[in-house]
Amino acid sequence: MKVVNGNVRVQLVPNINSNPPGYYSVVYNSDGRVQFSETWAVPAVAQPLRIRDVRVAAANPAGGDITGSGGTLGQESDIVGLVADLAARPLKGSGFSAGRVAMINGLGALDAVVGNAGDCVRVDGSSGPCGPPQTSFIDGEIPAGIVDGANTRFTLSATPSPASSLAVYRNGLLQAAGADYTVVNNNVVQFSAATVPQPGDALLATYRLASAGNGTPQLFPASQVLCSGVGAGSTPQVSVVWAHAPYLPAC
């Protein structure tokens, strides 16, 4: 008999009350290969039955195993090509985890890539931040503190990294680190007694933070020299070349 569009129709003699008891051994075939077998017990009824109504799910009451053809258990090798197909599929590795990007480890097994949810995955299975290292900086910050001529301490919103990247300006003039001020507690600017900001003074701070990419601090470029000496004349308009100028005007 054939199964057409999921339907099967066959006439069988009832065998539940037969003497001696008998059972139908049904073998399912697909593409000429044995797939599995089962046992049917058909009762004497007038209406059509479904396969699930006649299928014997437990062991054969007459004795023996009904899980395979001829009363024996089926093996993987009984199905043509199954063993080769299974061998061609990668196995779960010790680092396998659901919901992660998969990588093939050195043994050919599947492991999960380890990293943060926003990381990018490289072809070797390693992970890290996406894109080149990003420079983080704060420019033109007004340090927190009262400018009253008595307060000497002003607090930055973050810690300069490196500390030498901090540049403090008072009324537009760059203050000298170590002489005009020192940094205490990582982010507190402590002015000296001679340079205490007076009422009306404007304070600004610019500094670098630790890089968001690889943790390497980003430094300021070297300070630029705008004149070469004192006492020499200069033209009213001076052009300043910022990068490796071959000529420096006199002050």
HELIX and SHEET records of a PDB file:
HELIX    1   1 ILE A   51  VAL A   54  1                                   4    
HELIX    2   2 SER A   69  GLY A   71  5                                   3    
HELIX    3   3 GLU A   76  ASP A   78  5                                   3    
HELIX    4   4 LEU A   82  ALA A   87  1                                   6    
HELIX    5   5 ALA A  163  SER A  165  5                                   3    
HELIX    6   6 ALA A  193  THR A  195  5                                   3    
SHEET    1   A 3 TYR A  24  SER A  30  0                                        
SHEET    2   A 3 ARG A  33  TRP A  40 -1                                        
SHEET    3   A 3 ARG A  55  VAL A  56 -1                                        
SHEET    1   B 2 ALA A 102  ILE A 104  0                                        
SHEET    2   B 2 LEU A 110  ALA A 112 -1                                        
SHEET    1   C 2 CYS A 120  VAL A 121  0                                        
SHEET    2   C 2 SER A 127  GLY A 128 -1                                        
SHEET    1   D 4 PHE A 137  GLU A 141  0                                        
SHEET    2   D 4 LEU A 203  ARG A 208 -1                                        
SHEET    3   D 4 ALA A 167  ARG A 170 -1                                        
SHEET    4   D 4 LEU A 173  LEU A 174 -1                                        
SHEET    1   E 3 ARG A 153  THR A 155  0                                        
SHEET    2   E 3 VAL A 188  PHE A 191 -1                                        
SHEET    3   E 3 TYR A 181  VAL A 184 -1                                        
END                                                                             
